[in-house]
Amino acid sequence: MAQQNVKKTRTSTLLNKLFKTSNLEGFIERNARDMEIPLFHIYISELCQTMGEVPERVIKMASIERTYGHQLFNGTRKPSRDKVIQLAFGFGLDVEETQSLLKIAQKSILYPKIKRDAVIIYCLNNQKSIIETQSILETLELTLLGGEERNG
């Protein structure tokens, strides 16, 4: 898993500590470093380095417009939820790694009870490309990643 190199403390460990604490301020003070969420653009740049990738290739594999993609990597634009998902495809992430990427971007995670999310989860799990995923979404008459691309 590519993102395990970047993570410090597992969320479940932090959650267990939180449930056992009687002193919230002390908990926050003691765990402040582990509670930090990295800046999205720094995280994806580090992920590129960890995976031996270059942003240009990830952007292309994600089917994100080149200029917009570079703005995401340099931090001048904040990504929508769909752009985060597209980047996950560009990086070739699995479902768990995609959920982490969404959390770091402070976007809602994929939820299998939502048809569109279920399709995306299926495609990530089965290592489908962004093009294959868009095709499945279109066949099922669901909104394509990136929003307004779907006709009708």
C-alpha positions in Angstrom: 0.0 0.0 0.0 1.6 3.2 -1.2 0.1 5.5 1.5 1.3 3.5 4.5 4.7 5.1 4.1 3.1 8.6 4.7 0.8 7.7 7.6 2.1 8.0 11.2 -0.6 6.7 13.5 -3.6 4.6 12.4 -6.9 6.3 12.8 -8.3 3.3 14.7 -5.5 3.6 17.3 -6.2 7.3 17.7 -9.9 6.6 18.0 -9.4 4.0 20.7 -7.3 6.5 22.7 -10.0 9.1 22.3 -12.7 6.7 23.6 -10.6 6.0 26.7 -9.7 9.5 27.6 -11.4 11.5 30.3 -9.4 14.7 29.5 -10.1 15.9 26.0 -7.7 18.9 26.2 -4.9 16.6 27.4 -5.7 14.1 24.6 -5.5 16.8 21.9 -2.3 18.2 23.4 -0.6 14.7 23.6 -1.8 13.6 20.1 -1.7 17.0 18.2 1.0 15.7 15.8 -0.9 12.5 15.0 -4.1 14.6 14.4 -2.5 16.8 11.7 -3.9 16.2 8.2 -1.3 17.0 5.6 -2.0 19.6 3.0 -3.5 17.8 0.0 -1.0 19.2 -2.6 2.0 18.2 -0.4 0.5 14.8 0.2 0.0 14.0 -3.5 3.5 15.3 -4.3 5.0 13.0 -1.7 2.8 10.2 -3.0 4.3 10.7 -6.4 7.8 10.5 -5.0 7.0 7.4 -2.9 5.5 5.7 -6.0 8.3 6.8 -8.4 5.7 8.7 -10.5 5.7 12.2 -12.0 2.7 14.5 -11.6 2.3 14.8 -15.4 1.7 11.1 -15.8 -0.7 10.9 -12.9 -2.7 13.8 -14.3 -2.8 12.2 -17.7 -3.9 8.8 -16.3 -6.5 10.6 -14.2 -8.0 12.3 -17.3 -7.7 15.7 -15.7 -7.0 18.7 -17.8 -3.2 19.4 -17.6 -3.2 23.0 -16.3 -5.9 22.2 -13.7 -3.9 19.0 -12.6 -0.7 21.0 -12.1 -2.7 23.6 -10.0 -3.8 20.7 -7.8 -0.2 19.6 -7.4 1.1 23.1 -6.6 -1.7 23.9 -4.2 -3.3 26.8 -6.1 -6.6 24.9 -6.6 -8.5 22.7 -4.2 -9.9 19.6 -5.7 -13.5 18.6 -5.9 -14.5 15.1 -4.6 -14.5 13.8 -8.3 -11.0 15.2 -9.0 -9.7 13.4 -5.9 -11.3 10.2 -7.2 -9.8 10.8 -10.6 -6.4 11.3 -9.1 -6.8 8.0 -7.2 -7.3 6.3 -10.6 -4.3 8.2 -11.9 -2.2 6.9 -9.1 -3.6 3.4 -9.4 -4.8 3.4 -5.8 -6.9 0.7 -4.3 -10.2 1.3 -2.4 -8.6 1.8 1.0 -6.0 4.2 -0.4 -8.7 6.1 -2.2 -10.7 6.5 1.0 -7.6 7.9 2.7 -7.0 10.3 -0.2 -10.6 11.5 0.1 -10.1 12.0 3.9 -6.9 14.0 3.4 -8.7 16.2 0.8 -11.5 16.5 3.4 -14.1 15.1 1.1 -16.7 12.4 1.9 -15.5 8.8 1.4 -17.0 6.4 -1.1 -20.2 4.9 0.3 -21.3 1.6 -1.2 -25.0 2.3 -0.7 -24.8 5.0 -3.3 -25.0 3.5 -6.8 -22.4 5.8 -8.3 -20.0 5.2 -5.4 -20.6 1.5 -5.6 -19.5 1.6 -9.3 -16.4 3.5 -8.4 -15.5 1.1 -5.6 -16.0 -1.8 -8.0 -13.8 -0.2 -10.6 -11.1 0.6 -8.1 -11.2 -2.9 -6.6 -11.0 -4.4 -10.1 -8.2 -2.1 -11.3 -10.3 -0.6 -14.0 -8.9 2.5 -15.8 -10.6 5.9 -15.6 -11.9 5.4 -19.2 -13.4 2.0 -18.3 -15.0 3.5 -15.2 -16.5 6.4 -17.2 -17.9 3.9 -19.7 -19.5 1.8 -16.9 -21.0 5.0 -15.3 -22.4 6.1 -18.7 -23.9 2.6 -19.4 -25.6 2.8 -16.1 -26.8 6.3 -16.7 -24.9 7.7 -13.7 -23.0 11.0 -13.6 -19.5 10.7 -15.0 -16.5 11.6 -12.9 -15.9 15.3 -13.6 -19.6 16.1 -13.6 -21.1 17.8 -16.6 -19.4 15.5 -19.2 -22.5 13.3 -19.4 -25.0 14.2 -22.1 -28.8 13.9 -21.4 
